Amino acid sequence: MKTKTQLCTGEKVRLDQIATAYPAEDRPDETEIAHKKKKLNRKLEHLQEKLFASRSHAVLFVFQGMDCSGKDGTINHVFSEVNPQGVLTHSFKAPTDEELEHDYLWRAHRHVPGRGYIAAFNRSYYEDVLITRVHGTIEDKKAKKRFAQINDFENMLAENGIVVVKIFLHISKGFQLDKLIARIENPNKNWKFDPSDLAERKHWDKYQACYEDVLTECASSDLPWHVVPADDRAMRDLAVLRIAVDTLEKLDLEFPPPVPELQNLLPELYDERDKEAGSSKKSKNSKTKK
C-alpha cells in the first residue's frame, strides 16, 4: 500500500490501495516537522512575492476531500505565512439561485485568480460531478460529459497562464468518525458540526467510487491530482507545503527588471534625508543643553 503523496496522471486510481497515514517509522518527530515547515514557509513567502511582482502567472489550488479531511485547516496552515493581499480563498457551498441560472462552471470561473495571485478553492467545480452523482441529480452519462468539459476548462486556464494544482486530502472512514465525535464532545467545536455530515457519511463508499472516477478521468501528466494522506494533520500540511513550493519553483519566477530612471530621484531623496537628520540632531542637542 502506497503511503506517500501519490501523483495521479490518468491511470486508474484505487483509493483503498493508497494509505491515509504514514507508518511510524517513516514519520519525522515534531521538532523536525516544525523545522521543515518553517523552511518551506520562508521559501513560499519569497516565491509568492516574486509571483505578485512579476504578474506572469496565477496559481489556483483546488482542494477536495471528504468531510473532516481538513480543507480549511490546510489552506490556513499552508498560506498563513505569505502576504494575505496576494492570496484569495473561496469556499464553495450549495449553489445560489443566481449560480443555478448559469452553467455549472460559471461560479468557479469568476473566482479564478488574476496573474500575480494565488487562489485556494475549498471544494470546487468538482462537486458538480461528485455530490450530484452520489445523490442522483445527474446521470453517469452526463457526468462523463462534464469530465471532458472540466478537462477543457482546466486546459484553457493553463494555456492562459493559470497554473491549476489539484489536491485530494485522503482520510480514512475511522478518522472521519473520530473527528465527528470530537466536534460533538467538545463544546468549543460544536460550531464545526453539521448534521448533514452524518447523512453524507452514509454514502461513503459511493463518494469513494466517484472520487476514483474524478482522480482517473480528470488527470493528466500536465494537470495531475496529488493524493495526500491526511489522517496526520502535521504531515498533511508539510506535504501540501512541498507541493506549493515545488509548483512555484517550476515557474522560474523573476522580479521585474530594474528601472534605471529611478536613480535620478535619489539625489533629491538623499538631500531630504540629510536635512531631516540635521534637524533631528539640532533638536537633540537643544534638549541636552536644557
C-alpha positions as CSV (number, residue, x, y, z in Angstrom):
1,M,0.0,0.0,0.0
2,K,1.4,3.4,-1.0
3,T,2.0,5.7,1.9
4,K,3.3,8.9,0.4
5,T,1.7,11.6,-1.7
6,Q,0.6,9.9,-5.0
7,L,0.6,11.7,-8.3
8,C,-2.3,10.7,-10.5
9,T,-1.8,11.3,-14.2
10,G,-4.7,9.4,-15.7
11,E,-4.1,5.8,-14.6
12,K,-6.9,4.0,-12.8
13,V,-7.0,5.1,-9.2
14,R,-7.9,2.8,-6.3
15,L,-8.2,4.8,-3.1
16,D,-8.3,1.6,-1.0
17,Q,-4.7,1.0,-2.2
18,I,-3.5,4.4,-1.0
19,A,-2.8,4.8,2.7
20,T,-4.3,7.7,4.6
21,A,-1.4,8.0,7.1
22,Y,2.3,7.4,7.4
23,P,3.9,4.4,9.2
24,A,5.5,5.5,12.4
25,E,9.0,4.6,11.1
26,D,8.6,7.0,8.2
27,R,7.4,9.9,10.3
28,P,9.8,12.6,11.5
29,D,9.4,13.8,15.0
30,E,7.5,17.0,15.8
31,T,10.7,19.1,16.0
32,E,11.9,18.0,12.6
33,I,8.4,18.6,11.1
34,A,8.3,22.1,12.5
35,H,11.8,22.9,11.2
36,K,10.9,21.6,7.7
37,K,7.6,23.6,7.7
38,K,9.4,26.8,8.7
39,K,11.9,26.4,6.0
40,L,9.2,25.7,3.3
41,N,7.1,28.7,4.6
42,R,10.1,31.0,4.1
43,K,10.5,29.7,0.6
44,L,6.8,30.0,-0.2
45,E,6.8,33.6,1.1
46,H,9.6,34.6,-1.2
47,L,8.2,32.8,-4.2
48,Q,4.8,34.4,-3.6
49,E,6.4,37.8,-3.6
50,K,8.0,37.1,-6.9
51,L,4.7,35.9,-8.3
52,F,3.0,39.0,-7.2
53,A,5.7,41.3,-8.6
54,S,6.1,39.6,-11.9
55,R,2.4,39.2,-12.7
56,S,3.4,36.5,-15.2
57,H,1.2,33.6,-13.8
58,A,-1.6,32.9,-11.4
59,V,-1.8,29.7,-9.3
60,L,-5.1,28.1,-8.4
61,F,-5.0,25.4,-5.7
62,V,-8.1,23.2,-5.8
63,F,-8.7,21.3,-2.5
64,Q,-11.1,18.3,-2.5
65,G,-11.7,15.7,0.2
66,M,-14.3,14.0,2.3
67,D,-16.0,15.9,5.2
68,C,-13.5,16.4,8.0
69,S,-10.5,16.0,5.7
70,G,-9.2,19.4,6.8
71,K,-9.5,21.5,3.7
72,D,-9.9,24.8,5.7
73,G,-7.1,23.9,8.1
74,T,-4.8,23.0,5.3
75,I,-5.4,26.3,3.5
76,N,-4.9,28.2,6.7
77,H,-1.6,26.5,7.7
78,V,-0.1,26.4,4.2
79,F,-0.8,30.1,3.3
80,S,-0.7,31.8,6.7
81,E,2.9,33.0,6.3
82,V,2.5,34.6,2.9
83,N,1.3,38.1,2.2
84,P,-2.5,37.9,2.6
85,Q,-3.0,40.6,-0.1
86,G,-1.7,38.1,-2.7
87,V,-3.8,35.1,-1.6
88,L,-7.5,34.7,-2.4
89,T,-9.7,31.9,-0.9
90,H,-13.2,30.8,-1.7
91,S,-15.3,28.1,-0.2
92,F,-18.0,26.5,-2.5
93,K,-21.3,25.8,-0.8
94,A,-24.6,24.8,-2.3
95,P,-25.2,26.9,-5.4
96,T,-27.2,30.1,-5.1
97,D,-30.2,30.9,-7.2
98,E,-28.0,33.2,-9.4
99,E,-25.4,30.5,-9.8
100,L,-28.0,27.9,-10.8
101,E,-29.1,30.3,-13.7
102,H,-25.7,29.8,-15.2
103,D,-23.6,26.8,-16.4
104,Y,-22.0,24.9,-13.5
105,L,-18.5,26.2,-14.2
106,W,-19.6,29.9,-14.1
107,R,-19.4,30.3,-10.4
108,A,-15.9,28.8,-10.3
109,H,-14.6,30.8,-13.2
110,R,-15.5,34.1,-11.7
111,H,-13.2,33.3,-8.7
112,V,-10.2,32.2,-10.8
113,P,-7.3,34.4,-9.7
114,G,-5.7,37.1,-11.9
115,R,-2.0,36.9,-12.7
116,G,0.2,37.6,-9.7
117,Y,-2.3,36.0,-7.3
118,I,-2.7,32.6,-5.6
119,A,-6.2,31.3,-5.0
120,A,-7.3,28.4,-2.9
121,F,-10.7,26.7,-3.5
122,N,-12.2,24.8,-0.6
123,R,-14.2,22.4,-2.8
124,S,-14.8,23.4,-6.4
125,Y,-16.5,22.7,-9.7
126,Y,-15.7,19.1,-9.0
127,E,-18.7,19.0,-6.6
128,D,-20.8,19.0,-9.8
129,V,-19.5,15.5,-10.6
130,L,-19.4,14.3,-7.1
131,I,-22.3,15.1,-4.8
132,T,-24.6,15.3,-7.9
133,R,-23.7,11.7,-8.8
134,V,-23.9,10.4,-5.3
135,H,-27.4,11.8,-4.9
136,G,-28.5,11.0,-8.4
137,T,-29.2,14.6,-9.6
138,I,-27.2,13.9,-12.7
139,E,-26.7,10.6,-14.5
140,D,-23.3,8.9,-15.1
141,K,-23.6,9.7,-18.8
142,K,-23.9,13.4,-18.0
143,A,-21.1,13.2,-15.5
144,K,-18.8,11.8,-18.2
145,K,-19.6,14.7,-20.4
146,R,-18.7,17.0,-17.6
147,F,-15.4,15.3,-17.1
148,A,-14.5,16.3,-20.6
149,Q,-15.7,19.8,-20.1
150,I,-13.7,20.2,-16.9
151,N,-10.6,18.9,-18.6
152,D,-11.2,21.5,-21.4
153,F,-11.7,24.2,-18.8
154,E,-8.5,23.4,-16.9
155,N,-6.5,23.2,-20.1
156,M,-7.9,26.6,-21.2
157,L,-6.8,28.1,-17.8
158,A,-3.3,26.5,-18.2
159,E,-2.9,27.9,-21.7
160,N,-3.7,31.4,-20.3
161,G,-1.1,31.4,-17.6
162,I,-3.2,29.9,-14.7
163,V,-1.5,27.0,-13.0
164,V,-4.0,24.6,-11.6
165,V,-2.9,22.5,-8.7
166,K,-5.4,19.8,-7.6
167,I,-5.1,18.2,-4.2
168,F,-7.2,15.4,-2.7
169,L,-6.9,15.1,1.0
170,H,-7.2,11.4,1.6
171,I,-8.6,10.3,5.0
172,S,-9.9,7.1,6.4
173,K,-13.5,6.4,7.4
174,G,-12.4,5.8,11.0
175,F,-10.6,9.2,11.1
176,Q,-13.7,11.0,9.9
177,L,-15.7,9.2,12.7
178,D,-13.3,10.4,15.4
179,K,-13.5,14.0,14.1
180,L,-17.3,14.0,14.1
181,I,-17.4,12.6,17.6
182,A,-14.8,15.2,18.8
183,R,-16.9,18.0,17.3
184,I,-19.8,17.0,19.4
185,E,-17.9,16.1,22.6
186,N,-16.0,19.5,22.7
187,P,-18.5,22.4,23.2
188,N,-15.9,24.7,21.6
189,K,-16.0,22.6,18.4
190,N,-19.8,22.3,18.2
191,W,-19.9,25.2,15.7
192,K,-18.0,22.9,13.3
193,F,-20.5,20.2,13.4
194,D,-23.0,20.0,10.5
195,P,-25.8,17.4,10.9
196,S,-25.7,16.9,7.1
197,D,-22.2,15.4,7.5
198,L,-23.8,12.4,9.2
199,A,-26.1,11.9,6.3
200,E,-23.3,12.2,3.7
201,R,-21.2,9.7,5.7
202,K,-23.8,7.0,4.9
203,H,-22.7,7.4,1.3
204,W,-19.0,6.9,2.0
205,D,-18.5,4.1,-0.5
206,K,-20.3,5.9,-3.3
207,Y,-18.2,9.0,-2.7
208,Q,-15.0,7.0,-2.8
209,A,-16.1,5.5,-6.2
210,C,-17.0,8.9,-7.6
211,Y,-13.7,10.3,-6.4
212,E,-11.8,7.5,-8.0
213,D,-13.5,8.4,-11.3
214,V,-12.5,12.1,-10.9
215,L,-8.9,11.2,-10.0
216,T,-8.7,9.0,-13.0
217,E,-10.7,10.8,-15.7
218,C,-9.7,14.4,-14.8
219,A,-6.0,13.9,-14.6
220,S,-3.0,14.0,-16.9
221,S,0.7,14.5,-16.8
222,D,0.2,18.2,-17.3
223,L,-2.8,18.5,-14.8
224,P,-2.3,15.7,-12.3
225,W,-4.0,15.1,-9.0
226,H,-2.0,15.0,-5.8
227,V,-3.5,12.4,-3.3
228,V,-2.2,13.5,0.1
229,P,-2.5,11.2,3.1
230,A,-4.4,13.4,5.6
231,D,-5.1,11.4,8.8
232,D,-2.0,13.1,10.2
233,R,-2.5,16.8,10.2
234,A,1.1,17.9,10.6
235,M,2.3,15.6,7.8
236,R,-0.6,16.6,5.6
237,D,0.4,20.3,6.0
238,L,4.0,19.5,5.3
239,A,3.2,17.6,2.1
240,V,0.9,20.4,0.8
241,L,3.6,23.0,1.6
242,R,6.1,21.0,-0.5
243,I,3.6,20.8,-3.4
244,A,3.1,24.6,-3.2
245,V,6.8,25.4,-3.1
246,D,7.6,22.9,-5.9
247,T,4.8,24.4,-8.1
248,L,6.1,27.9,-7.8
249,E,9.7,27.0,-8.2
250,K,9.0,25.3,-11.5
251,L,7.6,28.7,-12.8
252,D,11.2,30.1,-12.7
253,L,9.8,33.4,-11.4
254,E,11.8,36.6,-11.5
255,F,11.4,40.1,-10.1
256,P,10.7,42.7,-12.8
257,P,13.8,44.3,-14.3
258,P,15.1,47.4,-12.5
259,V,14.1,50.9,-13.7
260,P,17.2,53.0,-14.4
261,E,15.3,56.2,-14.4
262,L,14.5,55.9,-10.7
263,Q,18.2,56.6,-9.9
264,N,17.5,60.2,-10.9
265,L,15.2,60.6,-7.9
266,L,17.9,59.6,-5.4
267,P,19.8,63.0,-5.1
268,E,16.6,64.8,-4.0
269,L,15.7,62.0,-1.6
270,Y,19.2,61.9,-0.1
271,D,19.1,65.6,0.4
272,E,15.8,65.4,2.2
273,R,17.1,62.6,4.4
274,D,20.3,64.7,5.3
275,K,18.1,67.7,6.2
276,E,15.9,65.6,8.4
277,A,18.9,64.1,10.1
278,G,20.4,67.5,10.7
279,S,17.2,68.8,12.1
280,S,16.9,65.9,14.4
281,K,20.4,66.3,15.6
282,K,19.9,70.0,16.4
283,S,16.7,69.2,18.4
284,K,18.5,66.6,20.4
285,N,21.4,68.9,21.2
286,S,19.0,71.6,22.3
287,K,17.2,69.3,24.7
288,T,20.6,68.2,26.1
289,K,21.7,71.8,26.9
290,K,18.4,72.4,28.8
